[in-house]
Amino acid sequence: MTWTVVLVAAVGCYLLKYAGLAAPAGLLDRPAVRRAVELVPAAMLAALVVVQALTDGRALVLDSRLVGLAAATVALLLRAPFLVVLLVAGGAAALAHTLT
């Protein structure tokens, strides 16, 4: 069963990649398609961050990870360098975890 899932996922990924390479240039030149293609990576990354920050298995969890995410958001809004954002987020999450 596991290998079937792995093989189906591998074939699906390959077909998706091939579909992107086989798309006609005229389709990709349309402004709406170009804008959607530019936004997909950011949307996928945001979805992954939210899932990792707010869930534990199948349960919705509000814990120190959310505090770290909020601190990182504030640091990013203040235009802090990336290393500072990581330190602020880690420090805030660690402090919240220690206090709970």
C-alpha positions in Angstrom: 0.0 0.0 0.0 2.8 2.5 0.9 4.7 1.9 -2.2 1.6 2.4 -4.3 1.0 5.8 -2.7 4.7 6.7 -3.3 4.6 5.6 -6.9 1.3 7.4 -7.6 2.6 10.6 -6.0 5.9 10.4 -8.0 4.0 9.9 -11.3 1.6 12.8 -10.3 4.5 15.1 -9.5 6.2 14.2 -12.8 3.0 14.9 -14.8 2.5 18.2 -13.1 6.1 19.2 -13.9 5.6 18.1 -17.5 2.3 20.0 -17.8 4.2 23.2 -16.8 6.9 22.5 -19.4 4.4 21.5 -22.1 2.2 24.6 -21.7 2.1 26.7 -24.8 3.9 30.1 -24.6 0.7 31.9 -25.6 -1.0 30.7 -22.4 1.8 31.8 -20.2 1.9 35.3 -21.8 -1.6 36.1 -20.5 -1.4 38.7 -17.6 -3.9 36.7 -15.5 -2.0 33.5 -15.8 1.3 35.2 -15.2 0.1 36.9 -12.1 -1.4 33.6 -10.8 1.9 31.7 -11.5 3.8 34.4 -9.6 1.6 34.2 -6.5 1.5 30.4 -6.2 4.8 29.9 -4.4 4.0 32.6 -1.8 0.6 31.1 -1.2 2.0 27.6 -0.8 4.7 28.8 1.6 2.1 30.7 3.7 -0.1 27.6 3.8 2.8 25.5 5.0 3.7 28.0 7.7 0.1 28.1 9.0 -0.2 24.4 9.1 3.1 24.0 10.9 2.3 26.8 13.4 -1.3 26.0 14.2 -1.7 22.2 14.1 -0.5 19.1 15.8 -1.6 16.1 13.9 -5.3 16.6 13.2 -5.9 19.1 16.1 -5.8 22.8 16.1 -3.2 24.0 18.7 -2.5 27.4 20.0 0.9 27.3 21.7 4.3 29.0 21.7 4.8 28.5 18.0 2.0 31.0 17.4 3.8 33.5 19.6 7.0 33.0 17.6 5.1 33.5 14.3 3.6 36.7 15.6 7.0 38.0 16.8 8.5 37.1 13.4 5.6 39.0 11.7 6.3 42.1 13.7 10.0 41.9 13.0 9.3 41.5 9.3 7.0 44.5 9.4 9.7 46.5 11.0 12.0 45.5 8.1 14.5 43.6 10.4 17.2 41.6 8.7 16.4 37.9 8.3 18.8 36.7 11.0 17.2 39.1 13.4 13.7 37.8 12.5 14.8 34.3 13.2 16.4 35.2 16.5 13.3 37.2 17.6 10.9 34.4 16.6 13.0 31.7 18.3 13.4 33.8 21.4 9.8 34.7 21.7 8.7 31.1 21.2 11.2 29.8 23.7 10.1 32.4 26.3 6.4 31.6 25.7 7.1 27.9 26.0 9.1 28.5 29.2 6.2 30.5 30.7 3.5 28.0 29.9 
